């Protein structure tokens, strides 16, 4: 596992897991949202977004999180491992609520000075909650079909269906990395 792509519905925990894996492996962490969004929540030009992704994922190791179709070919073809966080929708929505409230209360700055606001996230047509609800089952069907395609046959797929699955898998990865480091130290 040197190049890891993490996918899942908005709010599934992709970015959190990506940061944890990147730190554990000592690999660059590539948050696709940070490459995609400009100031005032303006999406980057598709060509420029692809160029940034190509550049960010050009190294020998990285952990990238995000679901952007526009760069899937870049991310998935370069990855050797795909971690799919496929949690139940009620848990995802609950985590979105908690994350959004925390970000709104703390005025956490995201990319290019963007901030989430409660009105936009809860009550607008562009609501992240509405997006998560609308795309959850679509993503399941889409990823299941895509992972059956020959061009993605090289991927080692890890499908995690709950937070406890994520924790168990991360613990096993931590143990494997620790054992590898001990062996290298003794050699």
N, CA and C atoms as an extended XYZ file, in Angstrom:
561
Properties=species:S:1:pos:R:3:atomname:S:1:resname:S:1:resid:I:1 pbc="F F F"
N         0.836       -1.178        0.000 N   UNK     1
C         0.000        0.000        0.000 CA  UNK     1
C         0.879        1.237        0.000 C   UNK     1
N         0.983        1.841       -1.180 N   UNK     2
C         1.768        3.069       -1.291 CA  UNK     2
C         0.915        4.229       -1.785 C   UNK     2
N        -0.072        3.921       -2.613 N   UNK     3
C        -0.938        4.958       -3.174 CA  UNK     3
C        -2.383        4.538       -2.896 C   UNK     3
N        -3.005        5.256       -1.971 N   UNK     4
C        -4.317        4.864       -1.455 CA  UNK     4
C        -5.351        5.914       -1.794 C   UNK     4
N        -6.432        5.475       -2.432 N   UNK     5
C        -7.585        6.335       -2.703 CA  UNK     5
C        -8.680        5.973       -1.711 C   UNK     5
N        -9.294        6.986       -1.123 N   UNK     6
C       -10.384        6.765       -0.171 CA  UNK     6
C       -11.638        7.405       -0.735 C   UNK     6
N       -12.708        6.612       -0.833 N   UNK     7
C       -13.974        7.105       -1.352 CA  UNK     7
C       -15.091        6.795       -0.357 C   UNK     7
N       -16.218        7.463       -0.538 N   UNK     8
C       -17.392        7.260        0.305 CA  UNK     8
C       -18.271        8.494        0.238 C   UNK     8
N       -19.481        8.356        0.688 N   UNK     9
C       -20.439        9.454        0.696 CA  UNK     9
C       -19.905       10.614        1.531 C   UNK     9
N       -20.314       11.819        1.189 N   UNK    10
C       -19.963       12.999        1.987 CA  UNK    10
C       -20.310       12.736        3.445 C   UNK    10
N       -19.356       12.995        4.322 N   UNK    11
C       -19.585       12.791        5.748 CA  UNK    11
C       -19.241       11.394        6.240 C   UNK    11
N       -18.729       10.540        5.364 N   UNK    12
C       -18.437        9.166        5.777 CA  UNK    12
C       -17.144        9.053        6.576 C   UNK    12
N       -16.302       10.080        6.527 N   UNK    13
C       -15.061       10.052        7.282 CA  UNK    13
C       -13.823        9.892        6.421 C   UNK    13
N       -13.954       10.163        5.116 N   UNK    14
C       -12.827        9.997        4.183 CA  UNK    14
C       -11.617       10.835        4.581 C   UNK    14
N       -11.833       12.100        4.846 N   UNK    15
C       -10.725       13.008        5.125 CA  UNK    15
C       -10.048       12.656        6.445 C   UNK    15
N       -10.823       12.348        7.450 N   UNK    16
C       -10.258       11.955        8.740 CA  UNK    16
C        -9.412       10.700        8.588 C   UNK    16
N        -9.944        9.690        7.917 N   UNK    17
C        -9.191        8.453        7.710 CA  UNK    17
C        -7.962        8.717        6.843 C   UNK    17
N        -8.107        9.539        5.822 N   UNK    18
C        -6.987        9.861        4.956 CA  UNK    18
C        -5.834       10.483        5.725 C   UNK    18
N        -6.149       11.397        6.605 N   UNK    19
C        -5.099       12.037        7.415 CA  UNK    19
C        -4.419       11.021        8.329 C   UNK    19
N        -5.218       10.142        8.913 N   UNK    20
C        -4.652        9.142        9.820 CA  UNK    20
C        -3.725        8.183        9.068 C   UNK    20
N        -4.154        7.713        7.907 N   UNK    21
C        -3.334        6.781        7.128 CA  UNK    21
C        -2.070        7.481        6.640 C   UNK    21
N        -2.207        8.702        6.137 N   UNK    22
C        -1.045        9.443        5.640 CA  UNK    22
C        -0.011        9.621        6.745 C   UNK    22
N        -0.462        9.979        7.934 N   UNK    23
C         0.471       10.152        9.053 CA  UNK    23
C         1.126        8.820        9.406 C   UNK    23
N         0.354        7.773        9.460 N   UNK    24
C         0.866        6.452        9.799 CA  UNK    24
C         1.918        5.981        8.799 C   UNK    24
N         1.660        6.201        7.518 N   UNK    25
C         2.571        5.729        6.470 CA  UNK    25
C         3.662        6.742        6.128 C   UNK    25
N         3.548        7.950        6.661 N   UNK    26
C         4.509        8.997        6.316 CA  UNK    26
C         4.376        9.404        4.854 C   UNK    26
N         3.147        9.401        4.367 N   UNK    27
C         2.866        9.716        2.963 CA  UNK    27
C         2.148       11.061        2.867 C   UNK    27
N         2.276       11.731        1.730 N   UNK    28
C         1.514       12.974        1.540 CA  UNK    28
C         0.010       12.701        1.580 C   UNK    28
N        -0.713       13.631        2.159 N   UNK    29
C        -2.171       13.553        2.218 CA  UNK    29
C        -2.746       14.514        1.183 C   UNK    29
N        -3.557       14.001        0.271 N   UNK    30
C        -4.143       14.815       -0.793 CA  UNK    30
C        -5.657       14.838       -0.595 C   UNK    30
N        -6.150       15.984       -0.173 N   UNK    31
C        -7.585       16.153        0.018 CA  UNK    31
C        -8.133       16.765       -1.272 C   UNK    31
N        -8.873       15.984       -2.053 N   UNK    32
C        -9.344       16.455       -3.357 CA  UNK    32
C       -10.235       17.682       -3.236 C   UNK    32
N       -10.991       17.803       -2.144 N   UNK    33
C       -11.813       19.008       -1.945 CA  UNK    33
C       -10.935       20.261       -1.929 C   UNK    33
N        -9.758       20.154       -1.311 N   UNK    34
C        -8.865       21.312       -1.219 CA  UNK    34
C        -8.336       21.719       -2.591 C   UNK    34
N        -8.251       20.762       -3.507 N   UNK    35
C        -7.810       21.068       -4.867 CA  UNK    35
C        -8.957       21.573       -5.735 C   UNK    35
N       -10.159       21.145       -5.422 N   UNK    36
C       -11.335       21.445       -6.248 CA  UNK    36
C       -11.963       22.810       -5.968 C   UNK    36
N       -12.017       23.206       -4.697 N   UNK    37
C       -12.740       24.421       -4.319 CA  UNK    37
C       -11.824       25.625       -4.240 C   UNK    37
N       -12.261       26.712       -4.859 N   UNK    38
C       -11.571       27.988       -4.763 CA  UNK    38
C       -12.291       28.897       -3.785 C   UNK    38
N       -11.921       30.171       -3.747 N   UNK    39
C       -12.591       31.127       -2.858 CA  UNK    39
C       -14.098       31.203       -3.144 C   UNK    39
N       -14.858       31.472       -2.103 N   UNK    40
C       -16.324       31.611       -2.195 CA  UNK    40
C       -16.986       30.364       -2.769 C   UNK    40
N       -16.436       29.210       -2.443 N   UNK    41
C       -16.969       27.914       -2.875 CA  UNK    41
C       -17.081       27.811       -4.400 C   UNK    41
N       -16.158       28.439       -5.098 N   UNK    42
C       -16.149       28.373       -6.561 CA  UNK    42
C       -15.309       27.180       -6.993 C   UNK    42
N       -15.900       26.272       -7.772 N   UNK    43
C       -15.105       25.129       -8.223 CA  UNK    43
C       -14.036       25.568       -9.220 C   UNK    43
N       -12.905       24.922       -9.140 N   UNK    44
C       -11.812       25.204      -10.054 CA  UNK    44
C       -12.185       24.760      -11.464 C   UNK    44
N       -11.633       25.407      -12.445 N   UNK    45
C       -11.806       24.998      -13.830 CA  UNK    45
C       -11.434       23.509      -13.940 C   UNK    45
N       -12.243       22.681      -14.638 N   UNK    46
C       -11.968       21.240      -14.712 CA  UNK    46
C       -10.562       20.890      -15.196 C   UNK    46
N       -10.054       21.598      -16.185 N   UNK    47
C        -8.699       21.326      -16.669 CA  UNK    47
C        -7.646       21.624      -15.621 C   UNK    47
N        -7.823       22.724      -14.921 N   UNK    48
C        -6.884       23.100      -13.864 CA  UNK    48
C        -6.963       22.110      -12.703 C   UNK    48
N        -8.178       21.658      -12.393 N   UNK    49
C        -8.369       20.660      -11.334 CA  UNK    49
C        -7.631       19.371      -11.691 C   UNK    49
N        -7.779       18.919      -12.924 N   UNK    50
C        -7.082       17.708      -13.372 CA  UNK    50
C        -5.562       17.894      -13.287 C   UNK    50
N        -5.087       19.057      -13.702 N   UNK    51
C        -3.648       19.326      -13.645 CA  UNK    51
C        -3.127       19.283      -12.211 C   UNK    51
N        -3.874       19.904      -11.292 N   UNK    52
C        -3.470       19.887       -9.883 CA  UNK    52
C        -3.442       18.461       -9.337 C   UNK    52
N        -4.439       17.667       -9.716 N   UNK    53
C        -4.479       16.274       -9.254 CA  UNK    53
C        -3.315       15.479       -9.812 C   UNK    53
N        -3.033       15.658      -11.090 N   UNK    54
C        -1.885       14.964      -11.697 CA  UNK    54
C        -0.613       15.290      -10.926 C   UNK    54
N        -0.421       16.550      -10.641 N   UNK    55
C         0.775       16.986       -9.930 CA  UNK    55
C         0.813       16.424       -8.508 C   UNK    55
N        -0.309       16.521       -7.793 N   UNK    56
C        -0.361       16.077       -6.399 CA  UNK    56
C        -0.166       14.568       -6.269 C   UNK    56
N        -0.578       13.828       -7.293 N   UNK    57
C        -0.517       12.362       -7.229 CA  UNK    57
C         0.623       11.785       -8.058 C   UNK    57
N         1.613       12.593       -8.367 N   UNK    58
C         2.717       12.135       -9.210 CA  UNK    58
C         3.779       11.362       -8.426 C   UNK    58
N         3.747       11.446       -7.115 N   UNK    59
C         4.766       10.794       -6.294 CA  UNK    59
C         4.558        9.296       -6.161 C   UNK    59
N         5.516        8.665       -5.498 N   UNK    60
C         5.473        7.215       -5.308 CA  UNK    60
C         4.502        6.783       -4.220 C   UNK    60
N         4.199        7.698       -3.301 N   UNK    61
C         3.249        7.350       -2.243 CA  UNK    61
C         2.376        8.558       -1.919 C   UNK    61
N         1.128        8.285       -1.609 N   UNK    62
C         0.178        9.316       -1.224 CA  UNK    62
C        -1.107        8.662       -0.733 C   UNK    62
N        -1.913        9.453       -0.057 N   UNK    63
C        -3.258        9.055        0.357 CA  UNK    63
C        -4.183       10.169       -0.116 C   UNK    63
N        -5.137        9.830       -0.978 N   UNK    64
C        -6.060       10.827       -1.541 CA  UNK    64
C        -7.485       10.480       -1.152 C   UNK    64
N        -8.244       11.480       -0.717 N   UNK    65
C        -9.642       11.238       -0.405 CA  UNK    65
C       -10.531       12.139       -1.244 C   UNK    65
N       -11.604       11.554       -1.762 N   UNK    66
C       -12.577       12.313       -2.542 CA  UNK    66
C       -13.246       11.463       -3.605 C   UNK    66
N       -14.356       11.984       -4.114 N   UNK    67
C       -15.217       11.236       -5.034 CA  UNK    67
C       -15.381       11.901       -6.394 C   UNK    67
N       -14.465       12.666       -6.846 N   UNK    68
C       -14.671       13.457       -8.054 CA  UNK    68
C       -14.536       12.616       -9.323 C   UNK    68
N       -15.644       12.504      -10.051 N   UNK    69
C       -15.626       11.765      -11.330 CA  UNK    69
C       -14.620       12.356      -12.308 C   UNK    69
N       -14.476       13.672      -12.289 N   UNK    70
C       -13.615       14.364      -13.244 CA  UNK    70
C       -12.154       13.929      -13.147 C   UNK    70
N       -11.759       13.388      -11.998 N   UNK    71
C       -10.365       12.960      -11.831 CA  UNK    71
C       -10.254       11.496      -11.401 C   UNK    71
N       -11.365       10.778      -11.437 N   UNK    72
C       -11.341        9.371      -11.017 CA  UNK    72
C       -10.307        8.580      -11.814 C   UNK    72
N       -10.251        8.832      -13.120 N   UNK    73
C        -9.298        8.085      -13.933 CA  UNK    73
C        -7.865        8.324      -13.455 C   UNK    73
N        -7.550        9.520      -13.048 N   UNK    74
C        -6.204        9.839      -12.555 CA  UNK    74
C        -5.967        9.138      -11.219 C   UNK    74
N        -6.891        9.316      -10.297 N   UNK    75
C        -6.722        8.806       -8.935 CA  UNK    75
C        -6.732        7.280       -8.914 C   UNK    75
N        -7.765        6.675       -9.460 N   UNK    76
C        -7.922        5.224       -9.366 CA  UNK    76
C        -6.866        4.474      -10.174 C   UNK    76
N        -6.472        4.983      -11.312 N   UNK    77
C        -5.461        4.274      -12.101 CA  UNK    77
C        -4.088        4.321      -11.447 C   UNK    77
N        -3.791        5.409      -10.738 N   UNK    78
C        -2.497        5.518      -10.050 CA  UNK    78
C        -2.492        4.776       -8.711 C   UNK    78
N        -3.661        4.644       -8.104 N   UNK    79
C        -3.749        4.008       -6.779 CA  UNK    79
C        -3.454        2.507       -6.880 C   UNK    79
N        -2.955        1.963       -5.778 N   UNK    80
C        -2.832        0.508       -5.686 CA  UNK    80
C        -3.876       -0.057       -4.720 C   UNK    80
N        -4.419        0.815       -3.871 N   UNK    81
C        -5.420        0.407       -2.887 CA  UNK    81
C        -6.575        1.397       -2.907 C   UNK    81
N        -7.796        0.876       -2.856 N   UNK    82
C        -8.977        1.735       -2.760 CA  UNK    82
C        -9.709        1.367       -1.475 C   UNK    82
N        -9.848        2.340       -0.591 N   UNK    83
C       -10.591        2.148        0.652 CA  UNK    83
C       -11.948        2.808        0.456 C   UNK    83
N       -12.990        2.002        0.539 N   UNK    84
C       -14.360        2.475        0.342 CA  UNK    84
C       -15.065        2.456        1.686 C   UNK    84
N       -15.353        3.639        2.206 N   UNK    85
C       -16.126        3.740        3.445 CA  UNK    85
C       -17.596        3.728        3.045 C   UNK    85
N       -18.254        2.623        3.315 N   UNK    86
C       -19.628        2.384        2.870 CA  UNK    86
C       -20.540        2.202        4.077 C   UNK    86
N       -20.607        3.227        4.897 N   UNK    87
C       -21.382        3.183        6.127 CA  UNK    87
C       -22.870        3.416        5.838 C   UNK    87
N       -23.692        3.123        6.819 N   UNK    88
C       -25.142        3.323        6.704 CA  UNK    88
C       -25.467        4.814        6.669 C   UNK    88
N       -26.458        5.174        5.870 N   UNK    89
C       -26.826        6.574        5.688 CA  UNK    89
C       -27.192        7.286        6.995 C   UNK    89
N       -27.966        6.704        7.911 N   UNK    90
C       -28.280        7.436        9.156 CA  UNK    90
C       -27.037        7.838        9.949 C   UNK    90
N       -26.029        6.965        9.995 N   UNK    91
C       -24.792        7.311       10.714 CA  UNK    91
C       -24.031        8.412        9.997 C   UNK    91
N       -24.048        8.371        8.676 N   UNK    92
C       -23.361        9.405        7.897 CA  UNK    92
C       -24.022       10.757        8.129 C   UNK    92
N       -25.340       10.796        8.081 N   UNK    93
C       -26.069       12.055        8.294 CA  UNK    93
C       -25.789       12.579        9.704 C   UNK    93
N       -25.774       11.696       10.693 N   UNK    94
C       -25.490       12.115       12.061 CA  UNK    94
C       -24.098       12.736       12.150 C   UNK    94
N       -23.098       12.102       11.527 N   UNK    95
C       -21.741       12.659       11.541 CA  UNK    95
C       -21.687       13.998       10.810 C   UNK    95
N       -22.453       14.129        9.721 N   UNK    96
C       -22.513       15.413        9.011 CA  UNK    96
C       -23.065       16.507        9.911 C   UNK    96
N       -24.108       16.184       10.669 N   UNK    97
C       -24.696       17.155       11.591 CA  UNK    97
C       -23.651       17.603       12.612 C   UNK    97
N       -22.982       16.632       13.231 N   UNK    98
C       -21.981       16.971       14.254 CA  UNK    98
C       -20.830       17.776       13.659 C   UNK    98
N       -20.328       17.349       12.505 N   UNK    99
C       -19.211       18.047       11.871 CA  UNK    99
C       -19.605       19.465       11.487 C   UNK    99
N       -20.797       19.620       10.912 N   UNK   100
C       -21.253       20.928       10.467 CA  UNK   100
C       -21.456       21.873       11.647 C   UNK   100
N       -22.057       21.368       12.700 N   UNK   101
C       -22.231       22.203       13.894 CA  UNK   101
C       -20.886       22.628       14.460 C   UNK   101
N       -19.937       21.698       14.553 N   UNK   102
C       -18.607       22.034       15.059 CA  UNK   102
C       -17.942       23.090       14.185 C   UNK   102
N       -17.983       22.882       12.874 N   UNK   103
C       -17.343       23.840       11.968 CA  UNK   103
C       -18.007       25.210       12.020 C   UNK   103
N       -19.332       25.214       12.156 N   UNK   104
C       -20.045       26.495       12.191 CA  UNK   104
C       -19.763       27.244       13.495 C   UNK   104
N       -19.773       26.525       14.604 N   UNK   105
C       -19.538       27.155       15.899 CA  UNK   105
C       -18.104       27.672       16.012 C   UNK   105
N       -17.142       26.887       15.554 N   UNK   106
C       -15.734       27.287       15.670 CA  UNK   106
C       -15.283       28.178       14.521 C   UNK   106
N       -16.149       28.353       13.523 N   UNK   107
C       -15.811       29.123       12.310 CA  UNK   107
C       -14.539       28.570       11.658 C   UNK   107
N       -14.458       27.230       11.651 N   UNK   108
C       -13.305       26.564       11.061 CA  UNK   108
C       -13.149       26.971        9.605 C   UNK   108
N       -11.949       27.391        9.269 N   UNK   109
C       -11.680       27.779        7.887 CA  UNK   109
C       -11.291       26.541        7.102 C   UNK   109
N       -11.933       26.386        5.956 N   UNK   110
C       -11.594       25.282        5.074 CA  UNK   110
C       -10.626       25.808        4.025 C   UNK   110
N       -10.806       25.549        2.786 N   UNK   111
C        -9.865       25.920        1.734 CA  UNK   111
C       -10.167       27.316        1.221 C   UNK   111
N        -9.137       28.091        1.014 N   UNK   112
C        -9.239       29.441        0.444 CA  UNK   112
C       -10.186       30.343        1.235 C   UNK   112
N       -10.213       30.159        2.524 N   UNK   113
C       -11.034       31.006        3.371 CA  UNK   113
C       -12.509       30.628        3.390 C   UNK   113
N       -12.881       29.507        2.806 N   UNK   114
C       -14.284       29.077        2.817 CA  UNK   114
C       -14.685       28.602        4.204 C   UNK   114
N       -15.928       28.899        4.545 N   UNK   115
C       -16.518       28.461        5.808 CA  UNK   115
C       -17.860       27.826        5.497 C   UNK   115
N       -18.218       26.822        6.293 N   UNK   116
C       -19.566       26.272        6.173 CA  UNK   116
C       -20.486       27.143        7.010 C   UNK   116
N       -21.716       27.348        6.513 N   UNK   117
C       -22.692       28.036        7.349 CA  UNK   117
C       -23.943       27.181        7.421 C   UNK   117
N       -24.607       27.264        8.558 N   UNK   118
C       -25.731       26.364        8.833 CA  UNK   118
C       -26.879       26.526        7.851 C   UNK   118
N       -27.187       27.760        7.485 N   UNK   119
C       -28.315       27.988        6.575 CA  UNK   119
C       -28.055       27.321        5.228 C   UNK   119
N       -26.872       27.522        4.707 N   UNK   120
C       -26.526       26.952        3.405 CA  UNK   120
C       -26.511       25.423        3.467 C   UNK   120
N       -25.972       24.885        4.546 N   UNK   121
C       -25.819       23.434        4.624 CA  UNK   121
C       -27.106       22.707        4.961 C   UNK   121
N       -27.995       23.361        5.675 N   UNK   122
C       -29.230       22.685        6.063 CA  UNK   122
C       -30.407       23.041        5.157 C   UNK   122
N       -30.456       24.261        4.645 N   UNK   123
C       -31.697       24.733        4.037 CA  UNK   123
C       -31.583       25.174        2.579 C   UNK   123
N       -30.468       24.942        1.927 N   UNK   124
C       -30.335       25.378        0.537 CA  UNK   124
C       -30.437       24.188       -0.420 C   UNK   124
N       -30.606       24.484       -1.706 N   UNK   125
C       -30.619       23.423       -2.719 CA  UNK   125
C       -29.267       22.740       -2.808 C   UNK   125
N       -28.213       23.439       -2.433 N   UNK   126
C       -26.872       22.869       -2.444 CA  UNK   126
C       -26.483       22.221       -1.123 C   UNK   126
N       -27.465       21.894       -0.307 N   UNK   127
C       -27.241       21.326        1.015 CA  UNK   127
C       -26.393       20.055        0.946 C   UNK   127
N       -25.373       20.011        1.788 N   UNK   128
C       -24.538       18.823        1.872 CA  UNK   128
C       -25.341       17.625        2.363 C   UNK   128
N       -26.316       17.862        3.215 N   UNK   129
C       -27.156       16.778        3.717 CA  UNK   129
C       -28.010       16.202        2.597 C   UNK   129
N       -28.591       17.079        1.812 N   UNK   130
C       -29.385       16.636        0.668 CA  UNK   130
C       -28.501       15.864       -0.305 C   UNK   130
N       -27.300       16.372       -0.547 N   UNK   131
C       -26.349       15.699       -1.437 CA  UNK   131
C       -26.028       14.290       -0.930 C   UNK   131
N       -25.738       14.160        0.360 N   UNK   132
C       -25.411       12.851        0.933 CA  UNK   132
C       -26.585       11.886        0.784 C   UNK   132
N       -27.777       12.369        1.052 N   UNK   133
C       -28.969       11.517        0.946 CA  UNK   133
C       -29.210       11.104       -0.500 C   UNK   133
N       -29.057       12.042       -1.423 N   UNK   134
C       -29.308       11.747       -2.841 CA  UNK   134
C       -28.250       10.842       -3.455 C   UNK   134
N       -27.028       10.906       -2.981 N   UNK   135
C       -25.948       10.172       -3.644 CA  UNK   135
C       -25.562        8.869       -2.962 C   UNK   135
N       -26.013        8.628       -1.758 N   UNK   136
C       -25.572        7.450       -1.004 CA  UNK   136
C       -25.815        6.151       -1.768 C   UNK   136
N       -27.041        5.876       -2.141 N   UNK   137
C       -27.316        4.606       -2.839 CA  UNK   137
C       -26.764        4.620       -4.269 C   UNK   137
N       -26.725        5.805       -4.893 N   UNK   138
C       -26.133        5.900       -6.237 CA  UNK   138
C       -24.657        5.530       -6.197 C   UNK   138
N       -23.946        6.023       -5.199 N   UNK   139
C       -22.517        5.714       -5.064 CA  UNK   139
C       -22.302        4.216       -4.863 C   UNK   139
N       -23.141        3.588       -4.063 N   UNK   140
C       -23.013        2.137       -3.850 CA  UNK   140
C       -23.116        1.384       -5.173 C   UNK   140
N       -24.126        1.718       -5.942 N   UNK   141
C       -24.292        1.038       -7.240 CA  UNK   141
C       -23.136        1.360       -8.169 C   UNK   141
N       -22.751        2.639       -8.215 N   UNK   142
C       -21.683        3.085       -9.097 CA  UNK   142
C       -20.356        2.419       -8.749 C   UNK   142
N       -19.972        2.424       -7.472 N   UNK   143
C       -18.690        1.841       -7.083 CA  UNK   143
C       -18.684        0.327       -7.281 C   UNK   143
N       -19.790       -0.318       -6.986 N   UNK   144
C       -19.863       -1.760       -7.209 CA  UNK   144
C       -19.628       -2.082       -8.681 C   UNK   144
N       -20.261       -1.324       -9.564 N   UNK   145
C       -20.078       -1.547      -11.007 CA  UNK   145
C       -18.648       -1.209      -11.438 C   UNK   145
N       -18.133       -0.071      -11.013 N   UNK   146
C       -16.791        0.353      -11.412 CA  UNK   146
C       -15.718       -0.630      -10.956 C   UNK   146
N       -15.875       -1.161       -9.758 N   UNK   147
C       -14.862       -2.063       -9.232 CA  UNK   147
C       -14.868       -3.411       -9.947 C   UNK   147
N       -15.886       -3.646      -10.765 N   UNK   148
C       -15.917       -4.836      -11.606 CA  UNK   148
C       -15.284       -4.612      -12.973 C   UNK   148
N       -14.881       -3.393      -13.274 N   UNK   149
C       -14.287       -3.064      -14.578 CA  UNK   149
C       -12.816       -3.471      -14.618 C   UNK   149
N       -12.375       -3.972      -15.768 N   UNK   150
C       -10.974       -4.420      -15.886 CA  UNK   150
C        -9.943       -3.336      -15.596 C   UNK   150
N       -10.240       -2.081      -15.945 N   UNK   151
C        -9.240       -1.031      -15.720 CA  UNK   151
C        -8.974       -0.748      -14.248 C   UNK   151
N        -9.843       -1.264      -13.377 N   UNK   152
C        -9.624       -1.085      -11.950 CA  UNK   152
C        -9.336       -2.410      -11.246 C   UNK   152
N        -9.064       -3.432      -12.021 N   UNK   153
C        -8.777       -4.757      -11.474 CA  UNK   153
C        -7.492       -4.811      -10.657 C   UNK   153
N        -6.614       -3.835      -10.849 N   UNK   154
C        -5.343       -3.803      -10.114 CA  UNK   154
C        -5.504       -3.332       -8.668 C   UNK   154
N        -6.656       -2.761       -8.355 N   UNK   155
C        -6.850       -2.182       -7.019 CA  UNK   155
C        -7.104       -3.254       -5.968 C   UNK   155
N        -6.424       -3.119       -4.851 N   UNK   156
C        -6.748       -3.902       -3.663 CA  UNK   156
C        -7.869       -3.120       -2.977 C   UNK   156
N        -9.072       -3.678       -2.939 N   UNK   157
C       -10.245       -2.955       -2.430 CA  UNK   157
C       -10.521       -3.345       -0.982 C   UNK   157
N       -10.657       -2.328       -0.142 N   UNK   158
C       -11.019       -2.503        1.259 CA  UNK   158
C       -12.349       -1.793        1.445 C   UNK   158
N       -13.402       -2.561        1.706 N   UNK   159
C       -14.735       -1.973        1.891 CA  UNK   159
C       -15.090       -2.011        3.374 C   UNK   159
N       -15.249       -0.836        3.940 N   UNK   160
C       -15.514       -0.697        5.370 CA  UNK   160
C       -16.957       -0.226        5.548 C   UNK   160
N       -17.758       -1.005        6.247 N   UNK   161
C       -19.202       -0.746        6.314 CA  UNK   161
C       -19.682       -0.105        7.615 C   UNK   161
N       -18.747        0.236        8.490 N   UNK   162
C       -19.133        0.880        9.750 CA  UNK   162
C       -17.909        1.543       10.355 C   UNK   162
N       -18.133        2.391       11.325 N   UNK   163
C       -17.032        3.027       12.032 CA  UNK   163
C       -16.186        1.985       12.751 C   UNK   163
N       -16.830        0.933       13.274 N   UNK   164
C       -16.046       -0.114       13.937 CA  UNK   164
C       -15.183       -0.864       12.928 C   UNK   164
N       -15.664       -1.055       11.689 N   UNK   165
C       -14.821       -1.641       10.631 CA  UNK   165
C       -13.614       -0.755       10.360 C   UNK   165
N       -13.857        0.549       10.279 N   UNK   166
C       -12.767        1.506       10.039 CA  UNK   166
C       -11.741        1.400       11.153 C   UNK   166
N       -12.196        1.384       12.394 N   UNK   167
C       -11.278        1.320       13.540 CA  UNK   167
C       -10.473        0.021       13.546 C   UNK   167
N       -11.154       -1.105       13.279 N   UNK   168
C       -10.449       -2.395       13.248 CA  UNK   168
C        -9.397       -2.419       12.142 C   UNK   168
N        -9.780       -1.944       10.961 N   UNK   169
C        -8.852       -1.960        9.828 CA  UNK   169
C        -7.660       -1.047       10.102 C   UNK   169
N        -7.921        0.132       10.640 N   UNK   170
C        -6.837        1.071       10.954 CA  UNK   170
C        -5.914        0.495       12.032 C   UNK   170
N        -6.484       -0.187       13.019 N   UNK   171
C        -5.655       -0.834       14.051 CA  UNK   171
C        -4.779       -1.915       13.439 C   UNK   171
N        -5.341       -2.708       12.541 N   UNK   172
C        -4.557       -3.760       11.875 CA  UNK   172
C        -3.451       -3.145       11.020 C   UNK   172
N        -3.756       -2.055       10.336 N   UNK   173
C        -2.746       -1.368        9.532 CA  UNK   173
C        -1.644       -0.804       10.422 C   UNK   173
N        -2.022       -0.220       11.547 N   UNK   174
C        -1.052        0.325       12.497 CA  UNK   174
C        -0.122       -0.777       12.989 C   UNK   174
N        -0.688       -1.920       13.317 N   UNK   175
C         0.114       -3.055       13.778 CA  UNK   175
C         1.059       -3.527       12.676 C   UNK   175
N         0.560       -3.643       11.450 N   UNK   176
C         1.390       -4.090       10.330 CA  UNK   176
C         2.547       -3.124       10.077 C   UNK   176
N         2.281       -1.826       10.137 N   UNK   177
C         3.331       -0.829        9.931 CA  UNK   177
C         4.353       -0.916       11.059 C   UNK   177
N         3.891       -1.067       12.283 N   UNK   178
C         4.791       -1.176       13.434 CA  UNK   178
C         5.676       -2.410       13.310 C   UNK   178
N         5.108       -3.528       12.905 N   UNK   179
C         5.888       -4.760       12.743 CA  UNK   179
C         6.908       -4.605       11.615 C   UNK   179
N         6.520       -3.969       10.534 N   UNK   180
C         7.440       -3.749        9.417 CA  UNK   180
C         8.611       -2.869        9.860 C   UNK   180
N         8.298       -1.821       10.618 N   UNK   181
C         9.352       -0.934       11.109 CA  UNK   181
C        10.302       -1.657       12.051 C   UNK   181
N         9.777       -2.537       12.903 N   UNK   182
C        10.634       -3.312       13.810 CA  UNK   182
C        11.565       -4.239       13.030 C   UNK   182
N        11.005       -4.886       11.990 N   UNK   183
C        11.824       -5.784       11.167 CA  UNK   183
C        12.931       -4.994       10.470 C   UNK   183
N        12.578       -3.828        9.944 N   UNK   184
C        13.574       -3.002        9.274 CA  UNK   184
C        14.650       -2.521       10.243 C   UNK   184
N        14.239       -2.238       11.454 N   UNK   185
C        15.187       -1.772       12.474 CA  UNK   185
C        16.181       -2.868       12.846 C   UNK   185
N        15.684       -4.116       12.884 N   UNK   186
C        16.534       -5.250       13.251 CA  UNK   186
C        17.401       -5.741       12.103 C   UNK   186
N        17.071       -5.378       10.879 N   UNK   187
C        17.845       -5.854        9.701 CA  UNK   187
C        19.081       -5.051        9.459 C   UNK   187
